[in-house]
């Protein structure tokens, strides 16, 4: 994943993604959201890194430009 973020931030994001993978991050959307909520309530660093991850995902989706020059979403 190339985020363009400083190593100290992207390293934390990798840790969050690794922890989610180890925890068997699957199931319904509601189950996944509950897991993320629980993780963010346990650890301040996890909360910050999850926030960065979500912001980066939003930027990737809403920052895209289609062939017509508009955002397809």
Backbone as a ProteinNet text record, in pm:
[ID]
protein_1_A
[PRIMARY]
XXXXXXXXXXXXXXXXXXXXXXXXXXXXXXXXXXXXXXXXXXXXXXXXXXXXXXXXXXXXXXXXXXXXXXXXX
[TERTIARY]
85.7	0	90	72.6	147.4	55.6	79.9	-10.8	41	172.7	230	238.1	220.1	225.5	364.6	398.8	527.7	538.7	660.3	678.3	618.6	625.6	572.7	420.3	354.3	208.9	173.5	239.6	206.5	241.2	345.3	378.7	265.9	204	90.8	-29	-48.2	-158.8	-136.8	-12.9	17.4	-9.7	22.5	-3.9	-153.4	-233.3	-378.8	-429.7	-384.6	-429.3	-385.6	-262.6	-215.3	-299.3	-332.4	-412.8	-552.3	-609.8	-741	-734.4	-629.4	-614.4	-599.5	-519.5	-499.9	-629	-713.4	-838.6	-948.1	-913.7	-1013	-1120.2	-1078.6	-1170.4	-1257.2	-1370.4	-1464.5	-1604.9	-1699.2	-1836.6	-1916.2	-2030.5	-2118.3	-2058	-2110.4	-2062.5	-2082.3	-2196.1	-2222.9	-2120	-2085.1	-1985.4	-1849.2	-1811.8	-1682.5	-1680.7	-1791.2	-1798.5	-1790.5	-1854.5	-1848.3	-1706.5	-1635.6	-1496.4	-1409.7	-1428.1	-1350.1	-1381.5	-1508.4	-1548	-1484.5	-1488.6	-1430	-1279.6	-1213.9	-1069.2	-1034.2	-1113	-1082.4	-1107.6	-1194	-1222.8	-1115.9	-1039.8	-940	-808.1	-768.2	-633.2	-636.6	-577.6	-574.6	-499.9	-386.6	-310	-392	-465	-550.1	-657.9	-715.4	-819.6	-764.6	-645.8	-584.7	-555.7	-496.6	-460.6	-583.6	-689.2	-812.5	-871.6	-863.1	-910.8	-834	-702.7	-619.7	-653.7	-671.5	-705.8	-839	-937.8	-1068.3	-1059.3	-985.8	-970.4	-900.5	-798.4	-725.4	-815.6	-896.5	-989.2	-1089.1	-1142.5	-1237.2	-1170.6	-1047	-975.6	-954.6	-922.1	-900.6	-1029	-1141.2	-1268.3	-1319.5	-1330.2	-1391.3	-1296.6	-1167.4	-1070.4	-1050.6	-1113.4	-1098.2	-1171.5	-1116.4	-1176.7	-1197.3	-1317.6	-1349.3	-1303.4	-1329.3	-1287.8	-1352.3	-1468.6	-1537	-1491.8	-1392.5	-1340.2	-1417.9	-1515.9	-1599.1	-1575.7	-1609.7	-1599.2	-1713.5	-1680.1	-1785	-1874.4	-1839.8	-1920.4	-2008.9
-117.3	0	123.2	205.4	329.8	443.2	498.4	599.3	740.8	755.8	888.6	951.9	871.5	920.1	900.5	979.2	960.1	818.4	761.9	624.3	598	696.1	673.3	658.7	719.1	706.5	579.7	558.8	440.2	312.2	315.2	198.2	163.7	264.7	242.4	186.2	232	179.9	32.8	-1.4	-142.5	-226.5	-174.2	-247.9	-270.2	-169.5	-183.8	-288.6	-282	-379.8	-520.8	-535.4	-666.8	-719.1	-631.8	-673	-716.5	-644.4	-681.8	-817.9	-840.4	-968.7	-1082.8	-1061.2	-1163.9	-1192.5	-1091.9	-1107.6	-1171.9	-1208.9	-1270.5	-1171.8	-1056.8	-947.9	-988.7	-1050.3	-1092	-1088.6	-1136.8	-1135.1	-1024.6	-996.6	-894.3	-755.2	-658.9	-521.9	-474.9	-509.8	-469.2	-528.9	-654.5	-719.5	-653.1	-620	-554.4	-416.1	-341.4	-208	-216.1	-315.5	-333	-364.4	-446.3	-477.3	-351.3	-271.1	-147.7	-53	-42.6	43.5	-4.4	-135	-190.7	-168.3	-187.4	-166.6	-21.3	71.1	212.8	256.9	185.1	220.1	167.6	69.2	5.7	81.5	133.5	187.3	320.5	422.6	555.5	553.2	483.6	476.1	408.3	304.5	236.4	331.1	410.3	505.4	606.1	658	756.2	691.7	572.7	505.9	464	421.9	389.6	514.2	626.8	752.8	790.5	774.1	803.8	708.1	581.1	481.7	516.5	553.3	589	715.7	815.4	939.4	912.5	826.8	794	718.5	627.2	553.3	649.1	741.6	839.5	924.3	964.5	1046.4	968.3	838.8	756.7	741.7	724.8	706	837.3	938.6	1063.2	1150.7	1118.4	1195.4	1141.9	1030.9	970.4	1054.3	1049	1120	1020.3	1015.8	926.9	985	912.1	954.7	1087.1	1115.9	1241.8	1359.1	1333.8	1440.4	1460.5	1371.8	1383.2	1261.5	1279.7	1169.8	1070.8	941.4	844.1	808.1	849.4	815.9	930.3
0	0	0	-98.3	-106.1	-63.6	54.7	107.4	90.5	70.4	65.1	202.8	306.4	444.3	501.3	603	668.5	725.3	730.8	778.1	916.4	1006.4	1140.6	1139.2	1042	1029.4	953.3	839.4	760	835.2	917.8	999.4	1094.3	1152.4	1241.1	1166.5	1043.9	963.7	931.3	899	873	996.7	1113.9	1237.9	1257.8	1228.4	1241.4	1143.8	1018.9	919.6	956.7	1008.3	1052.7	1168.7	1263	1378	1333.3	1237.6	1185.8	1116.2	1039.2	970.4	1070.8	1174.3	1277.2	1352.8	1367.1	1440.9	1355.8	1230.7	1144.5	1104.4	1059.2	1025.2	907.3	939.8	837.6	896.9	823.8	872.1	806.6	864.1	808.3	827.1	756	771	914.2	972.4	1109.9	1205.7	1186.5	1272.7	1257.5	1134.2	1111.7	1175.3	1162.4	1222.8	1374.7	1432.4	1577.8	1623.7	1546.5	1580.7	1575.2	1471.3	1459.9	1575.3	1609.3	1719.8	1850	1874.6	1996.6	1999.4	1886.2	1879.6	1908.9	1855.4	1876	2019.3	2090.9	2230	2325.3	2282.5	2369.4	2370.1	2255	2240.8	2166.7	2227.3	2165.4	2033.4	2028	1903.1	1794.3	1830.7	1732.6	1682.7	1772.7	1733.9	1632.7	1659.5	1569.2	1434.3	1436.2	1311.3	1231.3	1298.5	1227.6	1163.9	1233.4	1176.3	1051.3	1055.8	938.8	825.1	858.5	757.2	690.2	768.7	712.8	628.6	677.4	600.4	467.6	470.6	348.4	251.2	301.6	215.5	150.9	229	173.6	65.3	91	-6.1	-136.2	-123.7	-242.6	-323.5	-255	-324.5	-382.8	-298.8	-343.5	-424.1	-422.7	-500.3	-641.5	-672.6	-805.6	-911	-1030.8	-1142.6	-1256.1	-1309	-1420	-1551.6	-1658.6	-1793.6	-1831.8	-1774.3	-1805.7	-1719.6	-1633	-1547.4	-1420.4	-1394.1	-1274.3	-1183.9	-1061.3	-966.7	-994.4	-1014.2	-1047.8	-930.1	-810.5	-694	-663
[MASK]
+++++++++++++++++++++++++++++++++++++++++++++++++++++++++++++++++++++++++

